[in-house]
């Protein structure tokens, strides 16, 4: 998966970059078909200090893209929460596809049983 990091008003240090890369690599484990991840890190000086940092992630996959964002006092906390939100969306999408496959298989099995095969 290709990673695009966009800092706005944030100095992108090696530690922040490593943290984001480690978290996004974990997401890559959940969904191998993801094309790219666009991570935007922002620091808004005009907001209250408890909500100054924001992080948003958009993951391009087949079908609708996955998007999550969060605002926190700490940039690392915002990154962690956004990654949890995106992981939940990936799990939900995976479980829906799995359930659809199982329901189709059970319908086919029932049809065969009704025919006496």
Z-matrix of the N, CA and C atoms (Angstrom, degrees):
N
C 1 1.436
C 2 1.530 1 107.87
N 3 1.310 2 115.17 1 136.18
C 4 1.458 3 121.39 2 178.62
C 5 1.528 4 108.74 3 -83.94
N 6 1.329 5 116.66 4 135.97
C 7 1.461 6 122.18 5 -178.96
C 8 1.527 7 109.71 6 -111.33
N 9 1.330 8 116.18 7 128.04
C 10 1.457 9 121.90 8 176.99
C 11 1.530 10 107.00 9 -118.83
N 12 1.326 11 116.61 10 116.03
C 13 1.465 12 123.13 11 -179.39
C 14 1.523 13 109.19 12 -104.30
N 15 1.330 14 116.88 13 125.81
C 16 1.461 15 121.64 14 -179.01
C 17 1.528 16 108.79 15 -124.60
N 18 1.337 17 118.87 16 105.39
C 19 1.469 18 120.56 17 176.29
C 20 1.530 19 111.00 18 -91.86
N 21 1.326 20 116.69 19 135.78
C 22 1.471 21 123.01 20 175.05
C 23 1.520 22 107.51 21 -124.57
N 24 1.303 23 117.11 22 107.28
C 25 1.458 24 120.91 23 178.84
C 26 1.525 25 112.60 24 73.92
N 27 1.319 26 116.64 25 14.65
C 28 1.467 27 121.92 26 179.66
C 29 1.520 28 107.67 27 -124.68
N 30 1.317 29 116.53 28 133.36
C 31 1.458 30 119.83 29 173.56
C 32 1.522 31 107.40 30 -79.39
N 33 1.311 32 115.89 31 119.43
C 34 1.459 33 121.00 32 -176.94
C 35 1.524 34 109.37 33 -82.36
N 36 1.330 35 115.97 34 97.74
C 37 1.460 36 120.80 35 179.22
C 38 1.520 37 109.65 36 -86.66
N 39 1.292 38 115.67 37 167.31
C 40 1.465 39 121.48 38 178.83
C 41 1.527 40 110.46 39 -62.96
N 42 1.331 41 117.33 40 -37.32
C 43 1.461 42 121.65 41 -179.55
C 44 1.533 43 110.95 42 -64.93
N 45 1.333 44 117.04 43 -43.46
C 46 1.469 45 120.19 44 179.24
C 47 1.520 46 109.49 45 -65.27
N 48 1.335 47 116.12 46 -44.80
C 49 1.462 48 120.41 47 -179.78
C 50 1.528 49 111.16 48 -60.92
N 51 1.329 50 117.21 49 -44.17
C 52 1.467 51 121.16 50 178.80
C 53 1.528 52 111.24 51 -62.30
N 54 1.335 53 116.43 52 -39.78
C 55 1.470 54 121.22 53 -179.96
C 56 1.528 55 110.45 54 -63.39
N 57 1.326 56 116.52 55 -46.14
C 58 1.460 57 121.05 56 179.92
C 59 1.525 58 110.52 57 -64.56
N 60 1.327 59 117.05 58 -44.78
C 61 1.468 60 120.87 59 -179.25
C 62 1.535 61 110.49 60 -61.75
N 63 1.321 62 117.46 61 -42.73
C 64 1.470 63 120.76 62 179.48
C 65 1.525 64 110.97 63 -62.30
N 66 1.331 65 117.21 64 -42.45
C 67 1.466 66 120.90 65 -179.40
C 68 1.531 67 111.41 66 -68.15
N 69 1.315 68 117.75 67 -40.86
C 70 1.462 69 121.14 68 -179.10
C 71 1.529 70 110.69 69 -69.92
N 72 1.328 71 117.41 70 -33.58
C 73 1.468 72 119.95 71 176.34
C 74 1.523 73 111.14 72 -63.41
N 75 1.328 74 117.43 73 -34.10
C 76 1.463 75 120.45 74 175.93
C 77 1.522 76 110.45 75 -65.66
N 78 1.341 77 117.34 76 -37.19
C 79 1.466 78 120.71 77 177.00
C 80 1.522 79 110.81 78 -66.33
N 81 1.315 80 116.51 79 -35.04
C 82 1.461 81 120.99 80 178.77
C 83 1.525 82 110.37 81 -61.94
N 84 1.313 83 116.51 82 -29.38
C 85 1.466 84 121.64 83 177.31
C 86 1.532 85 110.82 84 -65.39
N 87 1.347 86 117.24 85 -35.92
C 88 1.462 87 121.36 86 -179.30
C 89 1.519 88 112.58 87 -71.56
N 90 1.327 89 116.92 88 -41.72
C 91 1.462 90 120.73 89 -174.85
C 92 1.523 91 108.97 90 -135.33
N 93 1.317 92 116.21 91 104.67
C 94 1.464 93 121.40 92 -177.17
C 95 1.527 94 112.37 93 -74.89
N 96 1.339 95 117.62 94 -17.28
C 97 1.459 96 120.42 95 -175.76
C 98 1.520 97 113.56 96 -89.83
N 99 1.304 98 118.20 97 8.28
C 100 1.465 99 121.25 98 178.59
C 101 1.525 100 109.41 99 -69.57
N 102 1.319 101 116.02 100 136.83
C 103 1.455 102 121.21 101 -176.34
C 104 1.527 103 111.08 102 -85.42
N 105 1.326 104 115.55 103 -55.14
C 106 1.454 105 118.94 104 178.23
C 107 1.519 106 110.65 105 -152.48
N 108 1.333 107 114.40 106 162.65
C 109 1.465 108 121.68 107 178.06
C 110 1.524 109 107.49 108 -125.47
N 111 1.332 110 116.06 109 126.12
C 112 1.461 111 121.82 110 179.64
C 113 1.523 112 107.08 111 -109.87
N 114 1.333 113 116.36 112 111.75
C 115 1.469 114 122.14 113 -177.47
C 116 1.526 115 108.62 114 -108.53
N 117 1.330 116 116.12 115 122.87
C 118 1.460 117 121.50 116 178.42
C 119 1.522 118 108.91 117 -113.10
N 120 1.331 119 115.43 118 122.36
C 121 1.464 120 122.26 119 178.91
C 122 1.527 121 107.75 120 -110.81
N 123 1.333 122 116.67 121 128.02
C 124 1.460 123 120.71 122 -177.11
C 125 1.518 124 111.04 123 -131.54
N 126 1.318 125 114.52 124 148.12
C 127 1.465 126 121.61 125 171.55
C 128 1.517 127 106.96 126 -126.67
N 129 1.339 128 116.44 127 116.99
C 130 1.453 129 122.02 128 -178.54
C 131 1.528 130 108.42 129 -104.23
N 132 1.325 131 116.47 130 110.36
C 133 1.464 132 121.33 131 -177.63
C 134 1.524 133 112.84 132 -71.58
N 135 1.338 134 117.07 133 -19.80
C 136 1.465 135 119.86 134 -176.58
C 137 1.523 136 113.10 135 -84.48
N 138 1.312 137 118.04 136 -16.02
C 139 1.468 138 121.84 137 -179.30
C 140 1.521 139 110.95 138 -80.85
N 141 1.321 140 114.78 139 166.59
C 142 1.468 141 120.64 140 175.40
C 143 1.526 142 108.21 141 -64.23
N 144 1.322 143 118.22 142 147.76
C 145 1.473 144 120.90 143 -176.12
C 146 1.537 145 114.50 144 -59.22
N 147 1.334 146 117.55 145 -26.98
C 148 1.471 147 118.84 146 -178.01
C 149 1.527 148 112.59 147 -75.38
N 150 1.345 149 118.22 148 -9.74
C 151 1.469 150 120.99 149 179.21
C 152 1.532 151 110.43 150 -134.46
N 153 1.320 152 118.19 151 34.02
C 154 1.457 153 121.66 152 -171.48
C 155 1.531 154 113.21 153 -77.99
N 156 1.331 155 117.87 154 -34.79
C 157 1.461 156 120.62 155 -176.16
C 158 1.526 157 110.41 156 -98.28
N 159 1.321 158 115.49 157 137.38
C 160 1.458 159 119.08 158 175.91
C 161 1.522 160 109.26 159 -130.64
N 162 1.309 161 114.36 160 149.60
C 163 1.452 162 121.83 161 178.42
C 164 1.523 163 107.24 162 -136.11
N 165 1.320 164 116.54 163 132.80
C 166 1.457 165 120.24 164 175.28
C 167 1.523 166 108.47 165 -131.38
N 168 1.327 167 115.41 166 143.71
C 169 1.463 168 121.89 167 -178.76
C 170 1.516 169 108.22 168 -130.12
N 171 1.323 170 115.78 169 131.17
C 172 1.466 171 122.19 170 173.92
C 173 1.529 172 106.62 171 -123.76
N 174 1.336 173 115.28 172 121.16
C 175 1.460 174 120.42 173 179.05
C 176 1.516 175 108.36 174 -109.68
N 177 1.320 176 115.82 175 124.27
C 178 1.459 177 121.53 176 179.17
C 179 1.521 178 109.24 177 -87.49
N 180 1.314 179 115.03 178 119.64
C 181 1.463 180 122.19 179 176.85
C 182 1.521 181 107.72 180 -133.92
N 183 1.331 182 116.42 181 170.72
C 184 1.454 183 119.36 182 174.30
C 185 1.516 184 108.56 183 -62.85
N 186 1.305 185 116.86 184 132.65
C 187 1.455 186 120.06 185 -175.53
C 188 1.510 187 109.44 186 91.96
N 189 1.326 188 117.08 187 -159.13
C 190 1.470 189 119.77 188 -179.32
C 191 1.531 190 111.84 189 -65.96
N 192 1.328 191 116.02 190 139.25
C 193 1.461 192 120.86 191 177.95
C 194 1.522 193 110.09 192 -67.75
N 195 1.318 194 115.97 193 156.99
C 196 1.461 195 122.11 194 175.84
C 197 1.524 196 107.93 195 -99.92
N 198 1.327 197 116.23 196 135.72
C 199 1.461 198 120.42 197 -177.36
C 200 1.521 199 109.78 198 -141.14
N 201 1.335 200 115.44 199 139.20
C 202 1.462 201 121.11 200 174.76
C 203 1.522 202 108.39 201 -151.15
N 204 1.331 203 115.57 202 149.65
C 205 1.458 204 119.81 203 175.20
C 206 1.525 205 109.70 204 -148.14
N 207 1.341 206 114.26 205 158.54
C 208 1.459 207 119.76 206 -179.74
C 209 1.520 208 109.09 207 -155.32
N 210 1.341 209 116.19 208 153.02
C 211 1.469 210 123.32 209 176.48
C 212 1.529 211 108.28 210 -121.99
N 213 1.307 212 115.67 211 131.22
C 214 1.462 213 121.75 212 -179.87
C 215 1.525 214 109.81 213 -143.97
N 216 1.333 215 115.85 214 171.69
C 217 1.459 216 121.44 215 176.66
C 218 1.525 217 110.71 216 -76.98
N 219 1.335 218 116.76 217 -26.71
C 220 1.456 219 122.58 218 -177.97
C 221 1.531 220 108.95 219 -115.53
N 222 1.320 221 116.84 220 132.15
C 223 1.461 222 121.18 221 -177.62
C 224 1.525 223 111.49 222 -63.90
N 225 1.330 224 117.17 223 -40.61
C 226 1.468 225 120.55 224 -179.87
C 227 1.535 226 111.24 225 -63.60
N 228 1.332 227 116.52 226 -38.62
C 229 1.468 228 120.21 227 177.89
C 230 1.523 229 110.54 228 -64.75
N 231 1.324 230 116.96 229 -40.81
C 232 1.464 231 120.69 230 178.58
C 233 1.524 232 110.74 231 -62.82
N 234 1.320 233 116.84 232 -41.92
C 235 1.471 234 121.01 233 178.39
C 236 1.518 235 110.47 234 -62.48
N 237 1.320 236 116.84 235 -46.05
C 238 1.470 237 120.89 236 -179.00
C 239 1.527 238 111.79 237 -61.45
N 240 1.319 239 117.75 238 -43.40
C 241 1.463 240 121.46 239 -178.21
C 242 1.530 241 110.85 240 -67.25
N 243 1.328 242 116.75 241 -40.98
C 244 1.464 243 119.96 242 179.19
C 245 1.524 244 110.84 243 -64.26
N 246 1.316 245 117.01 244 -40.40
C 247 1.466 246 120.18 245 179.20
C 248 1.526 247 110.42 246 -64.74
N 249 1.325 248 117.87 247 -38.12
C 250 1.467 249 120.88 248 175.81
C 251 1.523 250 110.96 249 -62.43
N 252 1.337 251 116.81 250 -41.91
C 253 1.463 252 120.61 251 179.38
C 254 1.531 253 111.31 252 -63.37
N 255 1.316 254 116.64 253 -43.92
C 256 1.469 255 120.60 254 -179.89
C 257 1.523 256 110.33 255 -67.11
N 258 1.324 257 117.94 256 -40.13
C 259 1.468 258 120.84 257 178.39
C 260 1.527 259 110.33 258 -61.11
N 261 1.319 260 116.98 259 -39.43
C 262 1.468 261 120.72 260 177.86
C 263 1.525 262 110.69 261 -64.14
N 264 1.324 263 117.21 262 -40.20
C 265 1.462 264 120.41 263 178.30
C 266 1.531 265 111.15 264 -65.12
N 267 1.322 266 116.81 265 -39.84
C 268 1.477 267 120.56 266 178.05
C 269 1.522 268 109.68 267 -63.97
N 270 1.339 269 117.03 268 -45.09
C 271 1.471 270 120.46 269 179.48
C 272 1.524 271 110.97 270 -61.24
N 273 1.335 272 116.69 271 -42.84
C 274 1.454 273 120.59 272 -179.68
C 275 1.527 274 110.71 273 -62.24
N 276 1.317 275 117.60 274 -44.37
C 277 1.462 276 121.63 275 179.17
C 278 1.530 277 110.47 276 -62.95
N 279 1.321 278 116.74 277 -41.77
C 280 1.466 279 121.17 278 179.62
C 281 1.533 280 111.24 279 -64.85
N 282 1.332 281 116.86 280 -43.83
C 283 1.464 282 120.96 281 -179.40
C 284 1.524 283 111.87 282 -66.34
N 285 1.329 284 117.30 283 -36.37
C 286 1.468 285 120.21 284 177.50
C 287 1.524 286 110.76 285 -63.80
N 288 1.320 287 116.54 286 -44.11
C 289 1.467 288 120.61 287 179.60
C 290 1.524 289 110.31 288 -64.41
N 291 1.301 290 115.92 289 -40.50
C 292 1.464 291 121.35 290 179.52
C 293 1.532 292 110.69 291 -64.26
N 294 1.328 293 117.50 292 -44.21
C 295 1.462 294 122.13 293 179.69
C 296 1.524 295 110.59 294 -64.81
N 297 1.310 296 117.52 295 -38.76
C 298 1.464 297 121.26 296 178.54
C 299 1.533 298 110.03 297 -62.85
N 300 1.308 299 116.02 298 -42.71
C 301 1.464 300 120.60 299 179.19
C 302 1.534 301 110.51 300 -63.94
N 303 1.320 302 116.99 301 -42.77
C 304 1.462 303 120.60 302 -179.36
C 305 1.522 304 111.65 303 -67.00
N 306 1.334 305 117.34 304 -38.38
C 307 1.466 306 119.23 305 -179.37
C 308 1.531 307 110.48 306 -68.64
N 309 1.332 308 118.18 307 -37.05
C 310 1.464 309 120.96 308 176.92
C 311 1.524 310 110.42 309 -65.13
N 312 1.323 311 116.81 310 -41.49
C 313 1.452 312 120.83 311 179.73
C 314 1.526 313 111.12 312 -65.49
N 315 1.329 314 117.18 313 -38.86
C 316 1.465 315 119.51 314 -179.51
C 317 1.529 316 110.83 315 -69.84
N 318 1.331 317 117.55 316 -34.67
C 319 1.461 318 120.47 317 176.54
C 320 1.524 319 110.91 318 -65.13
N 321 1.312 320 117.12 319 -41.85
C 322 1.462 321 121.28 320 178.29
C 323 1.525 322 110.27 321 -64.41
N 324 1.292 323 116.38 322 -41.82
C 325 1.464 324 121.10 323 179.20
C 326 1.531 325 110.62 324 -63.05
N 327 1.331 326 117.46 325 -40.97
C 328 1.452 327 121.77 326 179.28
C 329 1.534 328 110.74 327 -66.06
N 330 1.328 329 118.48 328 -39.70
C 331 1.454 330 122.46 329 178.13
C 332 1.526 331 110.36 330 -61.96
N 333 1.317 332 116.34 331 -43.61
C 334 1.470 333 120.26 332 179.00
C 335 1.530 334 111.10 333 -64.83
N 336 1.318 335 115.48 334 -37.68
C 337 1.461 336 119.78 335 179.43
C 338 1.527 337 110.70 336 -67.50
N 339 1.345 338 117.92 337 -39.00
C 340 1.461 339 122.27 338 179.32
C 341 1.528 340 111.56 339 -66.34
N 342 1.321 341 117.27 340 -32.33
C 343 1.458 342 121.34 341 179.04
C 344 1.530 343 112.71 342 -76.64
N 345 1.317 344 114.02 343 -15.68
C 346 1.475 345 118.55 344 179.41
C 347 1.522 346 112.97 345 90.39
N 348 1.296 347 117.47 346 21.47
C 349 1.465 348 120.89 347 -179.84
C 350 1.491 349 111.10 348 -93.83
